[in-house]
Amino acid sequence: LAPSETGRTRVVLRPGRSLMDWIRLTASRSTAARVKSGIDHVELSKHANVNDCWTLLGDQVYDVTEYLSFHPGGVDELMRAAGTDATELFNEYHAWVYDVTEYLSFHPGGVDELMRAAGTDATELFNEYHAWVNYETMLKTCLVGTFNGDRSLLRNAKPLGTGDEKAGSGKGVNFETAEIRASMSSDGQLRLHCAKWSELRDENVSLEFREKILRLLLHFSNGTSCSLHWTYMPETIFDGLSVTVRDDTIMLHIQQNNIIDTSILRRWTTGSYCANSAREYRNCEICEMHEITHDTRLFVLRMQPFCRLMVPVGHHVYLRICINGN
C-alpha cells in the first residue's frame, strides 16, 4: 500500500496489471453480442463477490470481475461498490481541482468557454464535451447492459473502515513488505514462511472467518501478536481447512475435494499483514461450568463456526458477559 500525491491509498500492482496492460488486453474485444438491456436492482445485487462483481456507473452496469486486479486502488476498494451503485463513490475519488489559469490561452474552446466554470464544479460541463476519466471507454469490454431498476433499493457503497480495519486489525501491509514469503502448491497447500517465526508453535496460531475475512492470528510467547488476513473469501474456503506449524513456516491445507476458483487460489498469496493486533471479543456460548475450588471455575466454551481459537501456555483469555443489558 502507498499513499498517492492526493492522499488516496494506492496499491503496488503485480507485473502486467497496469492501465496500459488492461487496454492492450481488452482492445480487440467486442461486447455487442452479450450486452443486456433492463438490468434491475435485484439482478445487480446478486453479483457482489470477488468472483462475480458487477457495479453501476451512471446508467450502465459493468462486470468488473476481471478488472479487479488492475484497479490502482486495489481489489478491496473496488469491492466496496460490488453489486450496487458506484457512481457517487467513483466521482468522489476521481474528482480533481485544477488551477487552469496558465492553460486558459491554450484551451481549444477559447477563454470564455473555460471561464464558464471558473471557481465552481466543472464536472458536468467537462463531461458534456470530453470526459476526463473515461470509464465508458476503459471499461467498454466489461459492459453488461443498461440499468432500469430502483437505485434507492440498492445498498450504499461500503464506507472506509470496512474489511480488515473493521475486524480490528489496524493498518496492514502486503506480505512482501512484511518479509513473508507465500506460495501455493499444486495440491492446495499454502505455505507461509517468515524468518521471524522461528519460535512459532501450533498453540500460537489461531484461525477465524468472519464477514468474508479469513484471519490467521499469531500470538507469540513473548506477548506480541500479529495477524494475516485475506478479504472477500467464500465460506467454502474454511471447509476442511487444516493448519500445520513447522519451524518458521505455517501451512494451510485445503481439502482436494473442495472446488475452488483459480482466482481465489491466486488471492491466497496476496493477503495482508498487520502487527500488534488489538484485543477483540468474540461471541461464544458457555456450555459447561464446573467448580474446582472456592475461587476457581472451569468453563467450557463453544465458539462460533469457522473459529480455531488457540491459547498459548502462560496467556490469558478475557471473558465478559452481558447481564440485564450491562
Secondary structure by P-SEA (a helix, b strand, c coil): ccccccccccccccccccaaaaaaacccccccccccccccaaaaaacccccbbbbbcccbbbcccccccccccccccccccccccaaaaaaaaacccccccccccccccccccccccccccaaaaaaaccccccccccccccccbbbccccccccccccccccccccccccccccccccbbbbbcccbbbbbbbccccccccccbbbbccccbbbbbbbcccccccccccccccccccccbbbbbcccbbbbbccccccccaaaaaacccccccccccbbbbbbbbcbbbbccccbbbbbbbbcccccccccccbbbbbbbbcccc
